[in-house]
């Protein structure tokens, strides 16, 4: 086994989650500047420190999934707040990548997450937020 204990696994997962914070902030700032310069319709998506927007979307999907999971399972309110802020930043940055397939994957992941945690409100809220963002992209014409 690559990871021999739970503490080391938590450190590795937290490294992925925390490393997504500056990348998300850079993507959001890049998007605000790009939209102000080019307009929303002609903006091609944020890529932050990645070469293409879809590669950023893949990284953000991993971090968003891990953050959402830890918001659900952690008991301390400070840890939940950190993971919730990280998930929110990742979600906004993911929106600005303009990646249609990433939102499709987010919807599928939210459905799977909700199916396992149907009694918890967090999975259902994540599902409805995902579907809302997906239809928002479709309505704006950016998904095609």
Residue pairs with C-beta under 8 A, 6 or more apart in sequence:
3 9
3 12
13 66
13 70
16 62
16 63
16 66
17 63
17 66
17 67
17 70
17 83
17 86
18 86
19 63
20 59
20 60
20 63
20 64
20 67
20 86
20 89
20 90
21 86
21 89
23 48
23 49
23 50
23 56
23 59
23 60
23 93
24 48
24 60
24 86
24 89
24 90
24 92
24 93
25 89
25 93
26 48
26 49
27 46
27 47
27 48
27 56
27 60
27 93
27 96
27 97
28 46
28 89
28 92
28 93
28 96
30 46
30 47
30 48
30 96
31 43
31 46
31 93
31 96
34 43
34 44
34 46
35 43
40 140
41 141
41 142
43 98
44 53
44 98
45 53
45 96
45 97
45 98
45 99
46 53
46 56
46 93
46 96
46 97
46 98
47 53
47 55
47 56
47 97
48 56
48 93
49 56
50 56
50 59
53 97
53 98
53 99
54 97
54 99
54 101
54 102
56 93
56 97
57 94
57 97
57 99
57 101
57 102
58 102
60 90
60 93
60 94
60 97
60 102
61 94
61 102
61 105
61 106
61 109
63 86
63 90
64 87
64 90
64 91
64 94
64 106
65 109
67 83
67 84
67 86
67 87
67 90
68 83
68 87
68 113
68 122
68 126
69 113
70 79
70 80
70 83
71 80
71 83
71 84
71 87
71 122
72 117
72 120
72 122
72 123
74 80
74 83
91 129
91 133
94 102
94 103
94 106
95 133
95 137
98 137
98 142
100 137
100 142
100 143
100 144
103 130
103 133
103 134
103 137
103 143
104 134
106 130
106 133
106 134
107 127
107 130
107 131
107 134
109 130
110 123
110 126
110 127
110 129
110 130
110 131
111 127
113 123
113 126
113 127
114 123
114 124
114 126
114 127
116 123
117 123
118 124
134 143
137 143
138 144
